[in-house]
């Protein structure tokens, strides 16, 4: 896989600056500033995860995904390859981005507004829970691939390393709360905690949620265990 580099997220830079300022002033850090890792909140736009079989059906035998941009989670990337999703009544979404690497199941993640535009009724599900979900047809430059199921709206969730889980006092599967500041500030509950050794602290919300609060790179955010 080709290497893809990216600048540190703004939250990482801000944490380092904050620590340096408090150290220079000789003042103790606030509790949240003592978190083991900076909080990163990203809007997850519509995308899909595909198996190697689906990629070959859409792009040709032996085709491999080409990394375009590294994502925050280690080893994950946005691929150069995009496809067209064909929904009910032949409504389409073009340029649907594939996220790599390939997985063991096919899944399309949409916001509710995407689903309405396509004529879908999609359930709110944890990624990977696709039983009983609607399917769709995918079209690529080399052919079509039919998904019998796998179209969902992904539950908002937080990726946490075990160190982060201990700091926030949560376990895998617990509900968390994300407070987003700014003029359109909101509090999002039922943020699912997902804890793994390989994870870096990051919250994913979808485009509907990001637009509702006008989330910007400089927007202040606070994560906590849901009361």
C-alpha positions as CSV (number, residue, x, y, z in Angstrom):
1,X,0.0,0.0,0.0
2,X,1.4,3.4,-0.9
3,X,2.2,5.7,2.0
4,X,0.0,8.8,2.5
5,X,1.1,11.5,4.9
6,X,-1.1,14.2,6.5
7,X,-0.7,17.1,8.9
8,X,-1.6,16.5,12.6
9,X,-5.3,17.3,13.4
10,X,-5.9,20.7,14.8
11,X,-6.9,19.2,18.2
12,X,-3.5,17.6,18.5
13,X,-1.7,20.9,17.9
14,X,-4.0,22.8,20.2
15,X,-3.3,20.3,23.1
16,X,0.4,20.7,22.7
17,X,0.1,24.5,22.7
18,X,-2.2,24.5,25.7
19,X,0.1,22.3,27.7
20,X,3.1,24.6,26.9
21,X,1.1,27.7,27.9
22,X,0.0,26.2,31.3
23,X,3.5,25.0,32.0
24,X,5.0,28.4,31.2
25,X,2.5,30.0,33.5
26,X,3.1,27.5,36.3
27,X,-0.6,26.6,36.5
28,X,-2.1,23.1,36.8
29,X,-3.8,21.8,33.8
30,X,-7.7,21.6,33.9
31,X,-8.9,18.0,34.1
32,X,-10.0,17.8,30.5
33,X,-6.6,19.1,29.4
34,X,-5.1,16.1,31.3
35,X,-6.8,13.6,29.0
36,X,-4.2,11.1,27.6
37,X,-5.1,12.1,24.0
38,X,-6.7,15.2,22.3
39,X,-10.3,14.9,21.2
40,X,-10.8,14.8,17.5
41,X,-14.4,15.1,16.1
42,X,-14.9,14.4,12.4
43,X,-17.9,14.4,10.1
44,X,-18.2,11.1,8.3
45,X,-19.6,11.8,4.8
46,X,-21.5,9.2,2.9
47,X,-19.2,6.3,1.8
48,X,-18.9,2.6,1.4
49,X,-16.8,-0.3,2.5
50,X,-16.4,-3.2,0.0
51,X,-15.1,-6.7,-0.2
52,X,-12.3,-7.6,-2.7
53,X,-15.0,-9.4,-4.8
54,X,-17.1,-6.3,-5.1
55,X,-14.1,-4.1,-6.0
56,X,-13.1,-6.5,-8.8
57,X,-16.7,-6.6,-10.1
58,X,-16.8,-2.8,-10.3
59,X,-13.2,-2.1,-11.4
60,X,-12.0,-5.3,-13.1
61,X,-10.3,-8.5,-12.1
62,X,-7.3,-8.0,-9.9
63,X,-8.0,-4.4,-9.1
64,X,-6.7,-3.0,-5.8
65,X,-7.9,0.1,-4.1
66,X,-5.5,3.1,-4.4
67,X,-5.0,5.2,-1.3
68,X,-5.9,8.9,-1.8
69,X,-5.9,10.2,1.7
70,X,-5.0,8.7,5.1
71,X,-7.8,8.8,7.6
72,X,-7.2,9.4,11.3
73,X,-7.5,5.8,12.4
74,X,-4.3,3.9,11.7
75,X,-4.3,2.0,8.4
76,X,-7.6,3.4,7.1
77,X,-7.8,5.5,4.0
78,X,-10.1,7.2,1.5
79,X,-9.5,5.5,-1.9
80,X,-9.2,7.3,-5.2
81,X,-11.9,5.0,-6.5
82,X,-15.5,6.2,-6.5
83,X,-18.7,4.5,-7.6
84,X,-22.3,5.2,-8.4
85,X,-25.1,4.0,-6.1
86,X,-28.4,3.2,-7.7
87,X,-31.3,3.3,-5.3
88,X,-35.1,2.8,-5.6
89,X,-36.8,4.2,-8.7
90,X,-33.4,4.5,-10.3
91,X,-32.3,7.5,-8.3
92,X,-28.6,7.7,-8.0
93,X,-25.7,9.1,-6.0
94,X,-22.5,9.5,-8.0
95,X,-19.0,9.8,-6.8
96,X,-19.6,7.6,-3.7
97,X,-16.2,7.3,-2.1
98,X,-14.8,3.9,-1.1
99,X,-12.9,3.6,2.1
100,X,-10.1,1.1,2.4
101,X,-8.8,-1.4,3.0
102,X,-11.3,-4.0,1.8
103,X,-13.5,-5.6,4.4
104,X,-15.3,-8.9,4.8
105,X,-18.7,-7.4,4.1
106,X,-20.2,-4.7,1.9
107,X,-21.7,-1.7,3.6
108,X,-23.0,1.7,2.5
109,X,-23.3,4.5,5.1
110,X,-25.6,7.4,4.3
111,X,-27.2,10.3,6.2
112,X,-30.9,10.4,6.4
113,X,-31.1,13.2,3.9
114,X,-29.1,11.1,1.4
115,X,-31.6,8.2,2.0
116,X,-34.6,10.5,1.5
117,X,-33.2,11.8,-1.8
118,X,-32.7,8.2,-3.0
119,X,-36.1,6.9,-1.8
120,X,-34.6,4.6,0.9
121,X,-35.9,3.8,4.4
122,X,-32.7,3.0,6.2
123,X,-32.2,1.9,9.8
124,X,-29.8,3.4,12.4
125,X,-27.2,0.7,13.0
126,X,-23.8,0.0,14.4
127,X,-21.3,-0.5,11.6
128,X,-21.3,-4.2,10.7
129,X,-24.9,-4.9,11.8
130,X,-26.5,-5.2,8.4
131,X,-29.0,-8.0,8.8
132,X,-32.5,-6.9,7.6
133,X,-31.2,-3.7,6.0
134,X,-32.0,-2.6,2.5
135,X,-29.7,-3.3,-0.5
136,X,-28.8,-1.4,-3.6
137,X,-27.0,-1.7,-6.9
138,X,-23.5,-0.3,-7.3
139,X,-22.0,0.7,-10.7
140,X,-18.3,1.1,-11.5
141,X,-16.3,1.5,-14.7
142,X,-16.1,-2.2,-15.3
143,X,-19.6,-3.4,-14.2
144,X,-22.3,-3.7,-11.6
145,X,-22.4,-5.2,-8.2
146,X,-25.7,-5.9,-6.4
147,X,-25.8,-5.6,-2.6
148,X,-28.8,-7.6,-1.1
149,X,-28.4,-5.6,2.1
150,X,-26.0,-3.3,3.9
151,X,-27.3,0.2,3.4
152,X,-27.5,1.9,6.8
153,X,-27.2,5.2,8.7
154,X,-24.2,4.6,11.1
155,X,-24.7,5.3,14.8
156,X,-22.6,8.2,16.0
157,X,-19.7,6.7,17.9
158,X,-16.4,7.4,19.6
159,X,-13.2,5.4,18.9
160,X,-11.3,5.1,22.2
161,X,-8.0,3.6,23.1
162,X,-8.2,1.8,26.5
163,X,-6.3,4.7,28.1
164,X,-9.1,7.0,26.8
165,X,-11.8,4.7,28.1
166,X,-10.2,4.8,31.6
167,X,-10.0,8.5,31.6
168,X,-13.7,9.0,30.5
169,X,-14.7,6.1,32.8
170,X,-16.5,4.1,30.1
171,X,-16.5,0.6,28.7
172,X,-17.0,-0.7,25.2
173,X,-20.7,-0.2,24.3
174,X,-21.4,2.5,26.8
175,X,-23.3,5.7,25.9
176,X,-21.4,8.9,25.8
177,X,-22.3,12.6,25.3
178,X,-20.7,15.0,22.9
179,X,-21.2,18.8,23.5
180,X,-20.5,20.9,20.5
181,X,-20.0,24.7,21.0
182,X,-20.5,27.7,18.7
183,X,-23.6,29.7,17.7
184,X,-25.4,26.5,16.7
185,X,-24.1,24.4,19.7
186,X,-25.8,21.2,20.5
187,X,-25.4,18.2,22.8
188,X,-25.5,14.8,21.1
189,X,-26.3,11.8,23.3
190,X,-26.1,8.1,22.6
191,X,-22.6,8.3,21.2
192,X,-21.5,4.7,21.3
193,X,-18.1,4.0,22.9
194,X,-16.0,1.6,20.8
195,X,-12.8,0.6,22.7
196,X,-9.9,-1.1,21.0
197,X,-6.1,-1.1,21.5
198,X,-5.6,0.0,17.9
199,X,-8.0,3.0,18.1
200,X,-7.1,6.7,18.4
201,X,-9.6,9.0,20.2
202,X,-12.0,10.2,17.5
203,X,-15.8,10.8,17.4
204,X,-17.6,10.3,14.1
205,X,-20.9,12.1,13.4
206,X,-22.6,12.2,10.0
207,X,-23.2,15.2,7.7
208,X,-26.7,15.8,8.9
209,X,-25.4,16.2,12.5
210,X,-22.4,18.2,11.4
211,X,-24.5,20.6,9.4
212,X,-27.0,21.0,12.2
213,X,-24.3,22.4,14.5
214,X,-22.1,24.0,11.8
215,X,-19.1,22.0,13.0
216,X,-15.9,23.7,12.1
217,X,-12.2,22.8,12.7
218,X,-12.0,25.4,15.5
219,X,-15.3,24.5,17.1
220,X,-14.9,23.6,20.8
221,X,-16.1,20.1,21.7
222,X,-16.4,18.2,24.9
223,X,-16.8,14.4,25.3
224,X,-18.1,12.7,28.5
225,X,-19.9,9.7,29.8
226,X,-23.6,10.1,29.3
227,X,-25.3,11.0,32.6
